[in-house]
């Protein structure tokens, strides 16, 4: 099995197209990708670690959680 991380922009359905084409060809590929739900991605830090009074700290928490996830999949 080949593991592929689908990095890149999250505003279109290009990932789904690739996955569907690979499934159609019966390729043995496992796909992972960043969180493509913007709100979920932005809020994951405060959802896991608790609220922040300042947006910069909220954003930093989210970015750090997302970075851990990305490093694991890559």
N, CA, C, O and CB atoms as a CASP TS submission, in Angstrom:
PFRMAT TS
TARGET T0000
AUTHOR 0000-0000-0000
METHOD Language model
MODEL 1
PARENT N/A
ATOM      1  N   UNK     1       0.838  -1.178   0.000  1.00  0.00           N
ATOM      2  CA  UNK     1       0.000   0.000   0.000  1.00  0.00           C
ATOM      3  C   UNK     1       0.883   1.241   0.000  1.00  0.00           C
ATOM      4  O   UNK     1       1.881   1.308   0.718  1.00  0.00           O
ATOM      5  CB  UNK     1      -0.953  -0.002   1.212  1.00  0.00           C
ATOM      6  N   UNK     2       0.509   2.202  -0.798  1.00  0.00           N
ATOM      7  CA  UNK     2       1.195   3.483  -0.879  1.00  0.00           C
ATOM      8  C   UNK     2       0.439   4.494  -0.032  1.00  0.00           C
ATOM      9  O   UNK     2      -0.782   4.607  -0.148  1.00  0.00           O
ATOM     10  CB  UNK     2       1.315   3.967  -2.352  1.00  0.00           C
ATOM     11  N   UNK     3       1.147   5.230   0.817  1.00  0.00           N
ATOM     12  CA  UNK     3       0.542   6.290   1.623  1.00  0.00           C
ATOM     13  C   UNK     3       0.848   7.627   0.966  1.00  0.00           C
ATOM     14  O   UNK     3       2.008   7.937   0.694  1.00  0.00           O
ATOM     15  CB  UNK     3       1.069   6.257   3.097  1.00  0.00           C
ATOM     16  N   UNK     4      -0.197   8.426   0.707  1.00  0.00           N
ATOM     17  CA  UNK     4      -0.040   9.716   0.031  1.00  0.00           C
ATOM     18  C   UNK     4      -0.711  10.805   0.860  1.00  0.00           C
ATOM     19  O   UNK     4      -1.884  10.697   1.217  1.00  0.00           O
ATOM     20  CB  UNK     4      -0.642   9.672  -1.406  1.00  0.00           C
ATOM     21  N   UNK     5       0.050  11.854   1.162  1.00  0.00           N
ATOM     22  CA  UNK     5      -0.487  13.020   1.861  1.00  0.00           C
ATOM     23  C   UNK     5      -0.834  14.070   0.820  1.00  0.00           C
ATOM     24  O   UNK     5       0.033  14.515   0.068  1.00  0.00           O
ATOM     25  CB  UNK     5       0.532  13.581   2.913  1.00  0.00           C
ATOM     26  N   UNK     6      -2.098  14.467   0.773  1.00  0.00           N
ATOM     27  CA  UNK     6      -2.582  15.418  -0.229  1.00  0.00           C
ATOM     28  C   UNK     6      -2.534  16.837   0.319  1.00  0.00           C
ATOM     29  O   UNK     6      -3.547  17.381   0.758  1.00  0.00           O
ATOM     30  CB  UNK     6      -4.015  15.064  -0.668  1.00  0.00           C
ATOM     31  N   UNK     7      -1.340  17.430   0.287  1.00  0.00           N
ATOM     32  CA  UNK     7      -1.151  18.803   0.760  1.00  0.00           C
ATOM     33  C   UNK     7      -1.674  19.776  -0.289  1.00  0.00           C
ATOM     34  O   UNK     7      -1.817  19.417  -1.458  1.00  0.00           O
ATOM     35  CB  UNK     7       0.346  19.087   1.072  1.00  0.00           C
ATOM     36  N   UNK     8      -1.953  20.986   0.122  1.00  0.00           N
ATOM     37  CA  UNK     8      -2.357  22.008  -0.831  1.00  0.00           C
ATOM     38  C   UNK     8      -3.619  22.728  -0.407  1.00  0.00           C
ATOM     39  O   UNK     8      -4.131  22.529   0.695  1.00  0.00           O
ATOM     40  CB  UNK     8      -2.556  21.399  -2.183  1.00  0.00           C
ATOM     41  N   UNK     9      -4.108  23.566  -1.297  1.00  0.00           N
ATOM     42  CA  UNK     9      -5.253  24.415  -0.978  1.00  0.00           C
ATOM     43  C   UNK     9      -6.486  23.583  -0.620  1.00  0.00           C
ATOM     44  O   UNK     9      -6.646  22.446  -1.064  1.00  0.00           O
ATOM     45  CB  UNK     9      -5.568  25.338  -2.157  1.00  0.00           C
ATOM     46  N   UNK    10      -7.347  24.187   0.194  1.00  0.00           N
ATOM     47  CA  UNK    10      -8.492  23.430   0.727  1.00  0.00           C
ATOM     48  C   UNK    10      -9.834  23.956   0.228  1.00  0.00           C
ATOM     49  O   UNK    10     -10.875  23.631   0.800  1.00  0.00           O
ATOM     50  CB  UNK    10      -8.474  23.466   2.242  1.00  0.00           C
ATOM     51  N   UNK    11      -9.824  24.757  -0.825  1.00  0.00           N
ATOM     52  CA  UNK    11     -11.064  25.410  -1.251  1.00  0.00           C
ATOM     53  C   UNK    11     -11.720  24.777  -2.474  1.00  0.00           C
ATOM     54  O   UNK    11     -12.714  25.297  -2.981  1.00  0.00           O
ATOM     55  CB  UNK    11     -10.790  26.842  -1.540  1.00  0.00           C
ATOM     56  N   UNK    12     -11.184  23.676  -2.944  1.00  0.00           N
ATOM     57  CA  UNK    12     -11.801  22.981  -4.074  1.00  0.00           C
ATOM     58  C   UNK    12     -11.809  21.481  -3.784  1.00  0.00           C
ATOM     59  O   UNK    12     -11.308  21.037  -2.750  1.00  0.00           O
ATOM     60  CB  UNK    12     -11.042  23.287  -5.409  1.00  0.00           C
ATOM     61  N   UNK    13     -12.374  20.715  -4.693  1.00  0.00           N
ATOM     62  CA  UNK    13     -12.533  19.278  -4.445  1.00  0.00           C
ATOM     63  C   UNK    13     -11.478  18.429  -5.160  1.00  0.00           C
ATOM     64  O   UNK    13     -11.751  17.270  -5.472  1.00  0.00           O
ATOM     65  CB  UNK    13     -13.915  18.835  -4.878  1.00  0.00           C
ATOM     66  N   UNK    14     -10.299  18.959  -5.427  1.00  0.00           N
ATOM     67  CA  UNK    14      -9.292  18.208  -6.157  1.00  0.00           C
ATOM     68  C   UNK    14      -8.894  16.918  -5.445  1.00  0.00           C
ATOM     69  O   UNK    14      -8.558  15.932  -6.101  1.00  0.00           O
ATOM     70  CB  UNK    14      -8.075  19.065  -6.373  1.00  0.00           C
ATOM     71  N   UNK    15      -8.927  16.910  -4.116  1.00  0.00           N
ATOM     72  CA  UNK    15      -8.586  15.685  -3.381  1.00  0.00           C
ATOM     73  C   UNK    15      -9.575  14.565  -3.696  1.00  0.00           C
ATOM     74  O   UNK    15      -9.183  13.431  -3.969  1.00  0.00           O
ATOM     75  CB  UNK    15      -8.562  15.955  -1.865  1.00  0.00           C
ATOM     76  N   UNK    16     -10.848  14.899  -3.654  1.00  0.00           N
ATOM     77  CA  UNK    16     -11.879  13.898  -3.933  1.00  0.00           C
ATOM     78  C   UNK    16     -11.735  13.341  -5.339  1.00  0.00           C
ATOM     79  O   UNK    16     -11.947  12.149  -5.562  1.00  0.00           O
ATOM     80  CB  UNK    16     -13.271  14.499  -3.750  1.00  0.00           C
ATOM     81  N   UNK    17     -11.377  14.196  -6.286  1.00  0.00           N
ATOM     82  CA  UNK    17     -11.191  13.738  -7.663  1.00  0.00           C
ATOM     83  C   UNK    17     -10.055  12.721  -7.751  1.00  0.00           C
ATOM     84  O   UNK    17     -10.196  11.688  -8.406  1.00  0.00           O
ATOM     85  CB  UNK    17     -10.906  14.930  -8.589  1.00  0.00           C
ATOM     86  N   UNK    18      -8.937  13.006  -7.099  1.00  0.00           N
ATOM     87  CA  UNK    18      -7.797  12.085  -7.106  1.00  0.00           C
ATOM     88  C   UNK    18      -8.173  10.769  -6.443  1.00  0.00           C
ATOM     89  O   UNK    18      -7.882   9.696  -6.972  1.00  0.00           O
ATOM     90  CB  UNK    18      -6.584  12.711  -6.391  1.00  0.00           C
ATOM     91  N   UNK    19      -8.816  10.850  -5.294  1.00  0.00           N
ATOM     92  CA  UNK    19      -9.214   9.642  -4.568  1.00  0.00           C
ATOM     93  C   UNK    19     -10.156   8.793  -5.416  1.00  0.00           C
ATOM     94  O   UNK    19      -9.984   7.578  -5.507  1.00  0.00           O
ATOM     95  CB  UNK    19      -9.887  10.009  -3.229  1.00  0.00           C
ATOM     96  N   UNK    20     -11.138   9.418  -6.030  1.00  0.00           N
ATOM     97  CA  UNK    20     -12.093   8.677  -6.863  1.00  0.00           C
ATOM     98  C   UNK    20     -11.410   8.029  -8.058  1.00  0.00           C
ATOM     99  O   UNK    20     -11.717   6.885  -8.390  1.00  0.00           O
ATOM    100  CB  UNK    20     -13.206   9.603  -7.345  1.00  0.00           C
ATOM    101  N   UNK    21     -10.494   8.730  -8.708  1.00  0.00           N
ATOM    102  CA  UNK    21      -9.782   8.154  -9.846  1.00  0.00           C
ATOM    103  C   UNK    21      -8.938   6.952  -9.428  1.00  0.00           C
ATOM    104  O   UNK    21      -8.876   5.953 -10.145  1.00  0.00           O
ATOM    105  CB  UNK    21      -8.896   9.211 -10.504  1.00  0.00           C
ATOM    106  N   UNK    22      -8.291   7.048  -8.273  1.00  0.00           N
ATOM    107  CA  UNK    22      -7.486   5.929  -7.779  1.00  0.00           C
ATOM    108  C   UNK    22      -8.368   4.741  -7.406  1.00  0.00           C
ATOM    109  O   UNK    22      -8.009   3.594  -7.672  1.00  0.00           O
ATOM    110  CB  UNK    22      -6.651   6.364  -6.568  1.00  0.00           C
ATOM    111  N   UNK    23      -9.515   5.010  -6.793  1.00  0.00           N
ATOM    112  CA  UNK    23     -10.456   3.937  -6.475  1.00  0.00           C
ATOM    113  C   UNK    23     -10.961   3.269  -7.746  1.00  0.00           C
ATOM    114  O   UNK    23     -11.080   2.045  -7.801  1.00  0.00           O
ATOM    115  CB  UNK    23     -11.635   4.480  -5.658  1.00  0.00           C
ATOM    116  N   UNK    24     -11.255   4.059  -8.758  1.00  0.00           N
ATOM    117  CA  UNK    24     -11.735   3.532 -10.040  1.00  0.00           C
ATOM    118  C   UNK    24     -10.710   2.593 -10.659  1.00  0.00           C
ATOM    119  O   UNK    24     -11.065   1.575 -11.253  1.00  0.00           O
ATOM    120  CB  UNK    24     -12.050   4.679 -11.010  1.00  0.00           C
ATOM    121  N   UNK    25      -9.434   2.945 -10.515  1.00  0.00           N
ATOM    122  CA  UNK    25      -8.349   2.125 -11.057  1.00  0.00           C
ATOM    123  C   UNK    25      -7.929   1.002 -10.105  1.00  0.00           C
ATOM    124  O   UNK    25      -7.020   0.229 -10.407  1.00  0.00           O
ATOM    125  CB  UNK    25      -7.151   3.000 -11.372  1.00  0.00           C
ATOM    126  N   UNK    26      -8.598   0.923  -8.953  1.00  0.00           N
ATOM    127  CA  UNK    26      -8.320  -0.084  -7.931  1.00  0.00           C
ATOM    128  C   UNK    26      -6.855  -0.055  -7.455  1.00  0.00           C
ATOM    129  O   UNK    26      -6.224  -1.092  -7.248  1.00  0.00           O
ATOM    130  CB  UNK    26      -8.658  -1.468  -8.473  1.00  0.00           C
ATOM    131  N   UNK    27      -6.354   1.153  -7.293  1.00  0.00           N
ATOM    132  CA  UNK    27      -4.993   1.330  -6.805  1.00  0.00           C
ATOM    133  C   UNK    27      -4.971   1.174  -5.288  1.00  0.00           C
ATOM    134  O   UNK    27      -5.899   1.597  -4.598  1.00  0.00           O
ATOM    135  CB  UNK    27      -4.433   2.712  -7.221  1.00  0.00           C
ATOM    136  N   UNK    28      -3.928   0.577  -4.787  1.00  0.00           N
ATOM    137  CA  UNK    28      -3.789   0.345  -3.354  1.00  0.00           C
ATOM    138  C   UNK    28      -3.104   1.548  -2.715  1.00  0.00           C
ATOM    139  O   UNK    28      -1.906   1.522  -2.434  1.00  0.00           O
ATOM    140  CB  UNK    28      -2.988  -0.956  -3.076  1.00  0.00           C
ATOM    141  N   UNK    29      -3.885   2.601  -2.492  1.00  0.00           N
ATOM    142  CA  UNK    29      -3.369   3.864  -1.984  1.00  0.00           C
ATOM    143  C   UNK    29      -4.208   4.301  -0.792  1.00  0.00           C
ATOM    144  O   UNK    29      -5.437   4.239  -0.822  1.00  0.00           O
ATOM    145  CB  UNK    29      -3.370   4.952  -3.089  1.00  0.00           C
ATOM    146  N   UNK    30      -3.517   4.750   0.269  1.00  0.00           N
ATOM    147  CA  UNK    30      -4.194   5.338   1.429  1.00  0.00           C
ATOM    148  C   UNK    30      -3.876   6.832   1.419  1.00  0.00           C
ATOM    149  O   UNK    30      -2.712   7.228   1.364  1.00  0.00           O
ATOM    150  CB  UNK    30      -3.737   4.655   2.792  1.00  0.00           C
ATOM    151  N   UNK    31      -4.922   7.654   1.471  1.00  0.00           N
ATOM    152  CA  UNK    31      -4.742   9.096   1.418  1.00  0.00           C
ATOM    153  C   UNK    31      -4.980   9.734   2.782  1.00  0.00           C
ATOM    154  O   UNK    31      -5.882   9.339   3.520  1.00  0.00           O
ATOM    155  CB  UNK    31      -5.678   9.707   0.383  1.00  0.00           C
ATOM    156  N   UNK    32      -4.162  10.717   3.099  1.00  0.00           N
ATOM    157  CA  UNK    32      -4.387  11.597   4.241  1.00  0.00           C
ATOM    158  C   UNK    32      -4.227  13.027   3.737  1.00  0.00           C
ATOM    159  O   UNK    32      -3.656  13.264   2.673  1.00  0.00           O
ATOM    160  CB  UNK    32      -3.392  11.284   5.432  1.00  0.00           C
ATOM    161  N   UNK    33      -4.737  13.969   4.516  1.00  0.00           N
ATOM    162  CA  UNK    33      -4.686  15.359   4.083  1.00  0.00           C
ATOM    163  C   UNK    33      -4.876  16.271   5.287  1.00  0.00           C
ATOM    164  O   UNK    33      -5.217  15.813   6.377  1.00  0.00           O
ATOM    165  CB  UNK    33      -5.761  15.643   3.005  1.00  0.00           C
ATOM    166  N   UNK    34      -4.650  17.579   5.077  1.00  0.00           N
ATOM    167  CA  UNK    34      -4.953  18.509   6.155  1.00  0.00           C
ATOM    168  C   UNK    34      -6.456  18.556   6.399  1.00  0.00           C
ATOM    169  O   UNK    34      -7.244  18.081   5.581  1.00  0.00           O
ATOM    170  CB  UNK    34      -4.415  19.912   5.829  1.00  0.00           C
ATOM    171  N   UNK    35      -6.837  19.126   7.517  1.00  0.00           N
ATOM    172  CA  UNK    35      -8.262  19.329   7.797  1.00  0.00           C
ATOM    173  C   UNK    35      -8.773  20.338   6.770  1.00  0.00           C
ATOM    174  O   UNK    35      -8.240  21.443   6.662  1.00  0.00           O
ATOM    175  CB  UNK    35      -8.508  19.835   9.289  1.00  0.00           C
ATOM    176  N   UNK    36      -9.793  19.963   6.028  1.00  0.00           N
ATOM    177  CA  UNK    36     -10.299  20.841   4.966  1.00  0.00           C
ATOM    178  C   UNK    36     -11.513  21.651   5.397  1.00  0.00           C
ATOM    179  O   UNK    36     -12.025  22.451   4.614  1.00  0.00           O
ATOM    180  CB  UNK    36     -10.651  20.023   3.747  1.00  0.00           C
ATOM    181  N   UNK    37     -11.975  21.463   6.606  1.00  0.00           N
ATOM    182  CA  UNK    37     -13.053  22.282   7.174  1.00  0.00           C
ATOM    183  C   UNK    37     -12.379  23.440   7.902  1.00  0.00           C
ATOM    184  O   UNK    37     -11.801  23.258   8.974  1.00  0.00           O
ATOM    185  CB  UNK    37     -13.993  21.441   8.151  1.00  0.00           C
ATOM    186  N   UNK    38     -12.459  24.644   7.307  1.00  0.00           N
ATOM    187  CA  UNK    38     -11.740  25.803   7.840  1.00  0.00           C
ATOM    188  C   UNK    38     -12.042  26.064   9.313  1.00  0.00           C
ATOM    189  O   UNK    38     -11.124  26.283  10.103  1.00  0.00           O
ATOM    190  CB  UNK    38     -12.081  27.031   7.033  1.00  0.00           C
ATOM    191  N   UNK    39     -13.296  26.044   9.680  1.00  0.00           N
ATOM    192  CA  UNK    39     -13.679  26.325  11.067  1.00  0.00           C
ATOM    193  C   UNK    39     -13.109  25.278  12.021  1.00  0.00           C
ATOM    194  O   UNK    39     -12.599  25.617  13.089  1.00  0.00           O
ATOM    195  CB  UNK    39     -15.207  26.377  11.198  1.00  0.00           C
ATOM    196  N   UNK    40     -13.195  24.026  11.640  1.00  0.00           N
ATOM    197  CA  UNK    40     -12.648  22.953  12.481  1.00  0.00           C
ATOM    198  C   UNK    40     -11.142  23.099  12.619  1.00  0.00           C
ATOM    199  O   UNK    40     -10.592  22.915  13.704  1.00  0.00           O
ATOM    200  CB  UNK    40     -12.994  21.569  11.896  1.00  0.00           C
ATOM    201  N   UNK    41     -10.478  23.428  11.522  1.00  0.00           N
ATOM    202  CA  UNK    41      -9.032  23.615  11.555  1.00  0.00           C
ATOM    203  C   UNK    41      -8.647  24.788  12.462  1.00  0.00           C
ATOM    204  O   UNK    41      -7.732  24.678  13.278  1.00  0.00           O
ATOM    205  CB  UNK    41      -8.494  23.844  10.138  1.00  0.00           C
ATOM    206  N   UNK    42      -9.349  25.901  12.311  1.00  0.00           N
ATOM    207  CA  UNK    42      -9.037  27.092  13.109  1.00  0.00           C
ATOM    208  C   UNK    42      -9.323  26.892  14.593  1.00  0.00           C
ATOM    209  O   UNK    42      -8.628  27.456  15.438  1.00  0.00           O
ATOM    210  CB  UNK    42      -9.827  28.279  12.598  1.00  0.00           C
ATOM    211  N   UNK    43     -10.335  26.099  14.914  1.00  0.00           N
ATOM    212  CA  UNK    43     -10.769  25.958  16.309  1.00  0.00           C
ATOM    213  C   UNK    43     -10.240  24.722  17.021  1.00  0.00           C
ATOM    214  O   UNK    43     -10.555  24.517  18.193  1.00  0.00           O
ATOM    215  CB  UNK    43     -12.248  25.938  16.361  1.00  0.00           C
ATOM    216  N   UNK    44      -9.449  23.894  16.355  1.00  0.00           N
ATOM    217  CA  UNK    44      -9.021  22.636  16.987  1.00  0.00           C
ATOM    218  C   UNK    44      -8.211  22.881  18.260  1.00  0.00           C
ATOM    219  O   UNK    44      -8.337  22.118  19.217  1.00  0.00           O
ATOM    220  CB  UNK    44      -8.192  21.808  16.003  1.00  0.00           C
ATOM    221  N   UNK    45      -7.399  23.909  18.291  1.00  0.00           N
ATOM    222  CA  UNK    45      -6.584  24.181  19.477  1.00  0.00           C
ATOM    223  C   UNK    45      -7.411  24.495  20.702  1.00  0.00           C
ATOM    224  O   UNK    45      -7.166  23.948  21.777  1.00  0.00           O
ATOM    225  CB  UNK    45      -5.651  25.320  19.208  1.00  0.00           C
ATOM    226  N   UNK    46      -8.406  25.383  20.548  1.00  0.00           N
ATOM    227  CA  UNK    46      -9.228  25.745  21.704  1.00  0.00           C
ATOM    228  C   UNK    46     -10.209  24.626  22.059  1.00  0.00           C
ATOM    229  O   UNK    46     -10.607  24.496  23.216  1.00  0.00           O
ATOM    230  CB  UNK    46      -9.993  27.047  21.427  1.00  0.00           C
ATOM    231  N   UNK    47     -10.598  23.827  21.081  1.00  0.00           N
ATOM    232  CA  UNK    47     -11.471  22.687  21.371  1.00  0.00           C
ATOM    233  C   UNK    47     -10.744  21.648  22.224  1.00  0.00           C
ATOM    234  O   UNK    47     -11.351  21.017  23.089  1.00  0.00           O
ATOM    235  CB  UNK    47     -11.969  22.045  20.062  1.00  0.00           C
ATOM    236  N   UNK    48      -9.463  21.475  21.982  1.00  0.00           N
ATOM    237  CA  UNK    48      -8.681  20.465  22.707  1.00  0.00           C
ATOM    238  C   UNK    48      -8.071  21.031  23.990  1.00  0.00           C
ATOM    239  O   UNK    48      -8.107  20.383  25.036  1.00  0.00           O
ATOM    240  CB  UNK    48      -7.572  19.912  21.807  1.00  0.00           C
ATOM    241  N   UNK    49      -7.510  22.247  23.909  1.00  0.00           N
ATOM    242  CA  UNK    49      -6.726  22.798  25.017  1.00  0.00           C
ATOM    243  C   UNK    49      -7.432  23.887  25.816  1.00  0.00           C
ATOM    244  O   UNK    49      -6.903  24.342  26.831  1.00  0.00           O
ATOM    245  CB  UNK    49      -5.454  23.343  24.490  1.00  0.00           C
ATOM    246  N   UNK    50      -8.612  24.312  25.380  1.00  0.00           N
ATOM    247  CA  UNK    50      -9.352  25.326  26.112  1.00  0.00           C
ATOM    248  C   UNK    50      -9.292  26.691  25.449  1.00  0.00           C
ATOM    249  O   UNK    50      -8.453  26.940  24.584  1.00  0.00           O
ATOM    250  CB  UNK    50      -8.832  25.423  27.510  1.00  0.00           C
ATOM    251  N   UNK    51     -10.199  27.576  25.870  1.00  0.00           N
ATOM    252  CA  UNK    51     -10.344  28.891  25.228  1.00  0.00           C
ATOM    253  C   UNK    51      -9.165  29.827  25.493  1.00  0.00           C
ATOM    254  O   UNK    51      -8.386  29.646  26.428  1.00  0.00           O
ATOM    255  CB  UNK    51     -11.617  29.551  25.703  1.00  0.00           C
ATOM    256  N   UNK    52      -9.074  30.832  24.624  1.00  0.00           N
ATOM    257  CA  UNK    52      -8.074  31.896  24.745  1.00  0.00           C
ATOM    258  C   UNK    52      -8.787  33.236  24.676  1.00  0.00           C
ATOM    259  O   UNK    52      -9.792  33.374  23.979  1.00  0.00           O
ATOM    260  CB  UNK    52      -6.984  31.785  23.629  1.00  0.00           C
ATOM    261  N   UNK    53      -8.270  34.221  25.394  1.00  0.00           N
ATOM    262  CA  UNK    53      -8.859  35.554  25.355  1.00  0.00           C
ATOM    263  C   UNK    53      -8.477  36.314  24.092  1.00  0.00           C
ATOM    264  O   UNK    53      -9.259  37.122  23.591  1.00  0.00           O
ATOM    265  CB  UNK    53      -8.436  36.343  26.574  1.00  0.00           C
ATOM    266  N   UNK    54      -7.286  36.061  23.578  1.00  0.00           N
ATOM    267  CA  UNK    54      -6.789  36.787  22.403  1.00  0.00           C
ATOM    268  C   UNK    54      -6.761  35.871  21.190  1.00  0.00           C
ATOM    269  O   UNK    54      -6.361  34.711  21.285  1.00  0.00           O
ATOM    270  CB  UNK    54      -5.381  37.363  22.668  1.00  0.00           C
ATOM    271  N   UNK    55      -7.191  36.403  20.047  1.00  0.00           N
ATOM    272  CA  UNK    55      -7.232  35.613  18.815  1.00  0.00           C
ATOM    273  C   UNK    55      -5.866  35.097  18.394  1.00  0.00           C
ATOM    274  O   UNK    55      -5.759  33.990  17.867  1.00  0.00           O
ATOM    275  CB  UNK    55      -7.817  36.434  17.702  1.00  0.00           C
ATOM    276  N   UNK    56      -4.826  35.880  18.619  1.00  0.00           N
ATOM    277  CA  UNK    56      -3.490  35.433  18.218  1.00  0.00           C
ATOM    278  C   UNK    56      -3.114  34.143  18.939  1.00  0.00           C
ATOM    279  O   UNK    56      -2.489  33.256  18.358  1.00  0.00           O
ATOM    280  CB  UNK    56      -2.444  36.526  18.508  1.00  0.00           C
ATOM    281  N   UNK    57      -3.503  34.047  20.212  1.00  0.00           N
ATOM    282  CA  UNK    57      -3.202  32.826  20.967  1.00  0.00           C
ATOM    283  C   UNK    57      -4.085  31.671  20.513  1.00  0.00           C
ATOM    284  O   UNK    57      -3.634  30.527  20.457  1.00  0.00           O
ATOM    285  CB  UNK    57      -3.385  33.065  22.473  1.00  0.00           C
ATOM    286  N   UNK    58      -5.329  31.964  20.190  1.00  0.00           N
ATOM    287  CA  UNK    58      -6.233  30.949  19.638  1.00  0.00           C
ATOM    288  C   UNK    58      -5.658  30.404  18.329  1.00  0.00           C
ATOM    289  O   UNK    58      -5.610  29.192  18.121  1.00  0.00           O
ATOM    290  CB  UNK    58      -7.657  31.541  19.405  1.00  0.00           C
ATOM    291  N   UNK    59      -5.225  31.308  17.452  1.00  0.00           N
ATOM    292  CA  UNK    59      -4.656  30.903  16.170  1.00  0.00           C
ATOM    293  C   UNK    59      -3.382  30.080  16.354  1.00  0.00           C
ATOM    294  O   UNK    59      -3.154  29.102  15.642  1.00  0.00           O
ATOM    295  CB  UNK    59      -4.364  32.131  15.315  1.00  0.00           C
ATOM    296  N   UNK    60      -2.564  30.486  17.309  1.00  0.00           N
ATOM    297  CA  UNK    60      -1.312  29.755  17.556  1.00  0.00           C
ATOM    298  C   UNK    60      -1.599  28.334  18.036  1.00  0.00           C
ATOM    299  O   UNK    60      -0.946  27.386  17.600  1.00  0.00           O
ATOM    300  CB  UNK    60      -0.445  30.499  18.595  1.00  0.00           C
ATOM    301  N   UNK    61      -2.579  28.185  18.935  1.00  0.00           N
ATOM    302  CA  UNK    61      -2.945  26.844  19.402  1.00  0.00           C
ATOM    303  C   UNK    61      -3.389  25.975  18.233  1.00  0.00           C
ATOM    304  O   UNK    61      -2.948  24.834  18.100  1.00  0.00           O
ATOM    305  CB  UNK    61      -4.063  26.922  20.460  1.00  0.00           C
ATOM    306  N   UNK    62      -4.265  26.517  17.385  1.00  0.00           N
ATOM    307  CA  UNK    62      -4.743  25.767  16.236  1.00  0.00           C
ATOM    308  C   UNK    62      -3.622  25.389  15.295  1.00  0.00           C
ATOM    309  O   UNK    62      -3.553  24.253  14.826  1.00  0.00           O
ATOM    310  CB  UNK    62      -5.780  26.557  15.497  1.00  0.00           C
ATOM    311  N   UNK    63      -2.747  26.334  15.018  1.00  0.00           N
ATOM    312  CA  UNK    63      -1.621  26.075  14.111  1.00  0.00           C
ATOM    313  C   UNK    63      -0.700  24.992  14.673  1.00  0.00           C
ATOM    314  O   UNK    63      -0.225  24.135  13.929  1.00  0.00           O
ATOM    315  CB  UNK    63      -0.823  27.367  13.863  1.00  0.00           C
ATOM    316  N   UNK    64      -0.449  25.028  15.971  1.00  0.00           N
ATOM    317  CA  UNK    64       0.429  24.021  16.579  1.00  0.00           C
ATOM    318  C   UNK    64      -0.194  22.629  16.547  1.00  0.00           C
ATOM    319  O   UNK    64       0.498  21.651  16.264  1.00  0.00           O
ATOM    320  CB  UNK    64       0.751  24.406  18.019  1.00  0.00           C
ATOM    321  N   UNK    65      -1.476  22.530  16.829  1.00  0.00           N
ATOM    322  CA  UNK    65      -2.159  21.233  16.757  1.00  0.00           C
ATOM    323  C   UNK    65      -2.148  20.722  15.321  1.00  0.00           C
ATOM    324  O   UNK    65      -1.867  19.548  15.082  1.00  0.00           O
ATOM    325  CB  UNK    65      -3.618  21.346  17.281  1.00  0.00           C
ATOM    326  N   UNK    66      -2.452  21.597  14.365  1.00  0.00           N
ATOM    327  CA  UNK    66      -2.446  21.198  12.958  1.00  0.00           C
ATOM    328  C   UNK    66      -1.053  20.777  12.501  1.00  0.00           C
ATOM    329  O   UNK    66      -0.923  19.857  11.693  1.00  0.00           O
ATOM    330  CB  UNK    66      -2.956  22.340  12.083  1.00  0.00           C
ATOM    331  N   UNK    67      -0.007  21.438  13.008  1.00  0.00           N
ATOM    332  CA  UNK    67       1.363  21.088  12.637  1.00  0.00           C
ATOM    333  C   UNK    67       1.723  19.689  13.132  1.00  0.00           C
ATOM    334  O   UNK    67       2.386  18.932  12.423  1.00  0.00           O
ATOM    335  CB  UNK    67       2.350  22.120  13.203  1.00  0.00           C
ATOM    336  N   UNK    68       1.294  19.345  14.335  1.00  0.00           N
ATOM    337  CA  UNK    68       1.543  17.993  14.863  1.00  0.00           C
ATOM    338  C   UNK    68       0.888  16.965  13.956  1.00  0.00           C
ATOM    339  O   UNK    68       1.505  15.961  13.598  1.00  0.00           O
ATOM    340  CB  UNK    68       1.007  17.850  16.318  1.00  0.00           C
ATOM    341  N   UNK    69      -0.350  17.214  13.589  1.00  0.00           N
ATOM    342  CA  UNK    69      -1.088  16.291  12.727  1.00  0.00           C
ATOM    343  C   UNK    69      -0.403  16.142  11.366  1.00  0.00           C
ATOM    344  O   UNK    69      -0.242  15.031  10.861  1.00  0.00           O
ATOM    345  CB  UNK    69      -2.536  16.776  12.541  1.00  0.00           C
ATOM    346  N   UNK    70      -0.001  17.280  10.778  1.00  0.00           N
ATOM    347  CA  UNK    70       0.645  17.252   9.470  1.00  0.00           C
ATOM    348  C   UNK    70       1.954  16.482   9.525  1.00  0.00           C
ATOM    349  O   UNK    70       2.215  15.651   8.656  1.00  0.00           O
ATOM    350  CB  UNK    70       0.892  18.670   8.966  1.00  0.00           C
ATOM    351  N   UNK    71       2.781  16.742  10.528  1.00  0.00           N
ATOM    352  CA  UNK    71       4.056  16.032  10.657  1.00  0.00           C
ATOM    353  C   UNK    71       3.859  14.531  10.796  1.00  0.00           C
ATOM    354  O   UNK    71       4.629  13.745  10.243  1.00  0.00           O
ATOM    355  CB  UNK    71       4.831  16.558  11.852  1.00  0.00           C
ATOM    356  N   UNK    72       2.835  14.134  11.528  1.00  0.00           N
ATOM    357  CA  UNK    72       2.554  12.706  11.703  1.00  0.00           C
ATOM    358  C   UNK    72       2.225  12.048  10.369  1.00  0.00           C
ATOM    359  O   UNK    72       2.726  10.967  10.061  1.00  0.00           O
ATOM    360  CB  UNK    72       1.395  12.503  12.688  1.00  0.00           C
ATOM    361  N   UNK    73       1.378  12.711   9.579  1.00  0.00           N
ATOM    362  CA  UNK    73       0.960  12.112   8.304  1.00  0.00           C
ATOM    363  C   UNK    73       2.034  12.151   7.238  1.00  0.00           C
ATOM    364  O   UNK    73       2.092  11.264   6.387  1.00  0.00           O
ATOM    365  CB  UNK    73      -0.260  12.808   7.790  1.00  0.00           C
ATOM    366  N   UNK    74       2.895  13.175   7.270  1.00  0.00           N
ATOM    367  CA  UNK    74       3.966  13.242   6.280  1.00  0.00           C
ATOM    368  C   UNK    74       5.073  12.275   6.677  1.00  0.00           C
ATOM    369  O   UNK    74       6.080  12.169   5.977  1.00  0.00           O
ATOM    370  CB  UNK    74       4.517  14.688   6.149  1.00  0.00           C
TER
END
